[in-house]
Structures are given as C-alpha cells and as structure tokens.
C-alpha cells in the first residue's frame, strides 16, 4: 500500500472513530456490535488480552495474530474489529469516568491505526 493511501485510510478511520465516540463529555461511550472480521459467525475472543494492563504495547502482536487468522481481510477491517472488541472492555470498567473511557479508546485506536500502517 502506498504511503498516501495509508494516510487517507488512517484519516478516515480516526474521523469515523471520533464521530462514533461523540464530542461531548456528557456522552456515554457507545460500542459497535462485534462481528467477525471476515463476516463468519466465529469472532475471535480477545477479551483476556484486551483487558491486560499493558494492552497498548500488545496491539502490534494482536494485529499480527488477527492478520494470520484472517489473511484475506484488509488492514482497515482488522483495525475496526480490534477497536470494536476493545470498546466493551473499557465500557465495563466502572473505575473510569466517561471521559476517561473515551480517552482510552481513542489512545487504543491511535495505536491500532499506527501499528497497522
């Protein structure tokens, strides 16, 4: 993939994530429905890995494993799946405020996008 195409995809993913997460502090974090990256009925269960304290450091490895499991799925689809899988993990963390939850998902999404490209 060319650098320009990768940049356009990153911008589109970040823009769509920003819209999905909402702009205001009063908004509650809304997570998309989780579907398998390739449309099959068996979506990989990543909750254990995504609940890890060092999940940000694990993102490249998780993306690599997803790519091996779903070699025909595009990078944007794998990134979207990974973010969608992470969102409910963060949403369930009662120790975090809504603002902190949104910040965690944004940080994770930034890492997923940068790791994919």
Buried (B, 14 or more C-beta within 10 A) or exposed (E): EEEEEBEEBBEEBBEBBEEBBBEEEEEEBEBEEBEBBBEEEEBBEBEEBBEEEEBBEBBBEBBEBBBEEBEEBBBBBBBBBBBBBBBBBBBEEEEBEBEEBBBBBBEBBBBBBEBBB
